[in-house]
Amino acid sequence: MSLQNLTRFPRLEFIGAPTPLEYLRRFSDYIGRDIFIKRDDVTPLAMGGNKLRKLEFLAADALREGPTRW
């Protein structure tokens, strides 16, 4: 699924800005390619980035559906 397809789903923004990429100089030098890692450990609320990103979609969908009775 491309990123453009994700725009059709409702989403709340909990993270705010994109998480930074960090260049791994020593590892890049060792293997001869530029290597970067995505720093999801610096997201707010001390949660991993994937969990928080999924929650952005789940919470928006729950608000869209509204309350239901059991």
ABEGO torsion letter per residue (X at the ends): XBAAAAAABBBBBAAGBBBBBBBBAAAAAAAGBBBBBBBAAABBGGBBAAAAAAAAAAAAAAAAAEBBBX
